[in-house]
Amino acid sequence: MDYPATYSIWEGVYYHPHLFGGIMLTATLLCLSTSYFSGVAGFPTLPYMLPYLGNLQKKEVSKKRIRVYMDGCFDLMHYGHANALRQAKALGDELVVGIVSDEEIIKNKGPPVLSMDERLALVSGLKWVDEVIADAPYAITEDFMNTLFDEHKIDYIIHGDDPCLLPDGSDAYALAKNVGRYKQIKRTEGVSSTDIVGRILASMDEKEVNEVNGDRHGMRRSLESHLTSKHASNFLPTSRRIVQFSNGKGPGPNARVVYIDGAFDLFHAGHVEILKSARQLGDFLLVGIYTDQTVSQQRGAHFPLMHLHERSLSVLACRYVDEVIIGAPWEISKDMITTFNISIVVHGTVSESNSTLKAMVDPYGVPKSMGIFRTLESPKNITTTSVAQRIKANHEIYEKRNAKKEASEKKFYEERKYISGD
């Protein structure tokens, strides 16, 4: 049986099955001599080889891309969700994310805080997500798993190392495991939706007590209570995690740098949409994230709900963001504009503030005087407080659900063992 000769342009290797027992000859492409090779019996000339060069190149380009699937409710989406999806993307070439429907969440966990549209905006806005499947089922049935494999061309189904049990106590991912199409990632420590709901409920209680008592020292005591609460953040930030979330690229020499700042607390769909609008005004989006102290002064001691490094990771995970300033100043100075080569400063029409900070000094005074300030119409009117109010309105349901979830999470952390890689 005859086999065609092939030549690798990238490696400079010529292979012919009949020549010298099928050995490979290294050659420099530009120095190939057709007259020399044609003098060897059975050795094809370079023109004869060319069609096979094209075939080889096509084979390299058409290499199968691995598609992975990960699902979730993604309610009160946080940097732990983002890190899970980052890890999932690293196990393949294309990440498809299934978002569980409102009806399925209500049936299995209770009412979601965020609507499907809001959760879609959050998940679609992540830099590692390639496709989204809305209204995915809570449990992966055999029919849905076959749909993933046959219609969506999924190679592997991904989930974290924490157990995911259905109401009957069975493993939600048993079917994928049984067919050998399951891969596991490491759960991000220090945060969960349950924990965030707990923070919100605790902060609301503290705020109401302070308002009723009219305690002028309430702010300070509320802050101290927030820091020592069992719902205080247990996240331990590392430089490696920041690098994993960062694009690692700066603006080009002639890039139009857009700057926007804010608290970005409890990262929500409104944040995603305003960042998308800001990014469209230039080539590079720089986001300033206020310190915890600034947010507390601006909104009250029960804020921020997420501390500075948590908020920074949530913003960095957004596909529209190129870089962040961790602990940005309240007032934008001329030196700051020069240092970061900022072309335009923008601010949305929807923002929160309960303090006199704005009355004392206009944080955008300098960019306004330079003619580089612009107000952006906020695409959504959702705010951190409005999200928190939804939880407060159904606090009995969430308190009951949280008590059960907190017990299972405590058990998980007590029994878990070290798992390498993330």
C-alpha positions, 0 to 999 in steps of 0.5 A: 500500500502506498502512503503519501510523503509529508513535510512539516514546515514548522519542524523542517522534517521530510518523511517518505514511507519507502525512502531508507525504510521510512526514516525522517530527513531534516532539511531547511525549507529554503535549501531544498533542491528538487534536482537533487531529490529527483535524482533519488529513485522513488523520491517525489519532487517538491511540486509533488509534495505541495498538495500534502503540505496543505492537507497537513496544515488543515489537519493542524487547524481542524484539531478538535476543541474540547468543550466543557459544561458547568451549571449552577444557580449563580444567585448572588454571584460572587468571585467564588463562582467566577473562580469555579468557571475559570477553573472549568475553562482551564479543563477545556477550550470552550466553556458552556454554562448552564443557568438553572431556571427560576422554577427549578431553584424554587422547587429545590432551594427556595426563591432566588434573589436574582431573576433569570435575566439578571443571572444571565447578564452576570454569567455572560459577562464573565471573561471565561464563559463562551456560551450560556444555556438558560433554564437548565435543569437542577438535576442532570437527567439522562435525557439532558446529559445526552442533549449536552453530549449530542447537541451541544457537543460537550466532552466533560461535565464539571463540578466542584469538590463539594457534594451536590445532593438532590432532595432525595440525597442522591448525587446530582452528577452520578450519571456523568461520573458513571459514563466517565465524562465528569471532571472535578475542580477545587471549591473556592474557600471563604465565600458562598451565596449562603455566607453572603445572605448571612452578611446581608441579614446581619447587616440589616439587623444592625442598621435597624437597631442603630436607627431605632436606638438613635445611638450616635456611636452606632456606626462604630459599634456596627462596624466592629460587630460586622468585622467580628460577626460569624458572617465576616469574610474568611477569604484570604487574598493572595497575589496568585489569585489576582494574577489568575483573574487579571488580563496581564496586559496594559494599554497600548501607547495610543489607547483611549483609556476609560476610567470609572470608579465605585464601590462595586459591592455585591457585584450585580447585573447593573455593574456589568451593564455600566462597565459594558457601556463604559468599555465601548467608549475606548480601547482600555477600561480602568476601574477604580474600586473604593477602599472599605473605609471610603464605602463605609463613609459613603453608605454607612458602617454596615457596608461594604458587604464584600471587602476590598479584595473580594470586590476587586476579584469580582470586577476583574472577572468581568470581560469588559474590564482590563485593569483595576485600581485596588483602593482607588481614591475618592477624588480623582487628581490631575496626577492620577489622570496623567499617571494612567493616561486617562482619556475620559472619566465616566460615571453612571446615573444610578449610584448610592450615597448616604453621606456628605462626602459629595457635598464636601468635595466633588470627586470629579471636579478635576476631570470636569475642568479638563473637559474629559468627564461624561455621565453615562445613563445606567442601563439598569436601576438595580443597586446593592441596597435594592438587592439586599432589600429583596432578601430582607423582604423574605428574611424568614425564608432565607434565614431558614434556608441559611440555617440548613445550608450553614450546617452542611457547609460546616460539615463539609469544611470539617471533613474536607481534605487538601486537594491540589490544583486550582 
